[in-house]
Amino acid sequence: MASIRRTSGASRTCVKHAFLRAGFGFGNMPRFVVEDDITRNALRPIRSGPPAATNLVMTMHAVHRKEAPPGPAGRWLLQSLKRGASAGSPGRIGGTGHKRA
C-alpha cells in the first residue's frame, strides 16, 4: 500500500508541474522539481503573504472536458462563485445552503 501512495503522489506532482508549465494557475511545488524551469524563466517563484488591499480581485476560470461537465457539487460551486462575484463579495462562497423538504 505504501508504494501505491508514493507513486500516486509522484504522478500528482508531475501532473501539477505540467499544469503550471502550461499556465494553469499557481501552487506549491518541491524546489528541485521546478529549479530548471525557474533558471530558464519558464516559471517564476512567488511569495505569498497578506493581500495588500481588501478589494483584491482574482480572475477564475472553470475548465472541464466537454463530454464530462461538472456534477451536482461542481455546478453548485460554480454557481456559488458566480453569485459571490455578482454580489461584489469575492471570496465568499455559499450562503445559507439548501433547505430540505
N, C-alpha and C positions, 0 to 999 in steps of 0.2 A: 504494500500500500504506500509506503514512504516514497518509493521510486516513482510511482504514478504522480504523486504530488509535486515532486521536483520537476518531472518532465512537463507537467501541466503548467507549473509556474514559469518554466523556461519558455514554453510556447506563448504564454500570455505576454511575457516580456518582449518576445520577438514581434508579436502582433502589434503591441503598443508602440514599439520602436518604428515599425513600418508605418503606422498611422501618423506618428509625429513627423516622420520624414516626408509624408505625403501632405502635410499641412493641416491635419485634423487635430486641432486643439493643443493642449499642453498637459504636462504631468510629470510626476517624479519618476526618474529612471536611475539605475545604477550608473555612476560616473564612467566606469570602464566600458559600458555599452555604447555611450554616446560621445566618448572622448574624440574619436576620429571625426565625427560629424561636427563637433564644436571647433576642432582645429581647421577644418575645411570651410567653416562658416555656413554649413548646411543646417545646423541647429544652433540656437543661442541659449545659454543658461539664463534663467530669470530668477530673481529673488522675490519671494513673497513677503508681504507684510500687511499692515492695516491699510485700508483704502485711504487715499489722500482726500477724497471728498465723499460726502454722504449720498450724492446723486450719481454714483458710478453706474455706467451703462455697459452691459456686455451683450454683444450680438450672439444669438444662439441659432443653430440650425439643427433640425432633426433629419437623420439620414437612415433610410431603410431600403431593403430590396423591394422592387415593385410588386413581386409576387408574394411578399411576406410583410404586409402592413402591420403596424403595431396592434397588439391585442388590447383587451379592455383596460389593463393597467397603464399601458403605454399611451393610449388615447386619453385617459384621464389626466396623466401627467402633462401631455402636450396642451390639453385644454386649460389646465390649471395655470401653466406658464403663460399662455395667451391671455387669460383673464387678468393675471397679475400684471402683465405688461400693459394691457389696455387701461387698467385702473391706476397706472402710474406708481405701482408698488413693486419694483423689481426685487427679486429675491424672496418674495412671499409666495409660497405655493399652497394651494388648497383652499381652506376656508372652514366652513362649518362641517363639511363632509356630506355624505349621503344619508338621507333618512330612510329607515326601513319601515315597510307597512306592517 
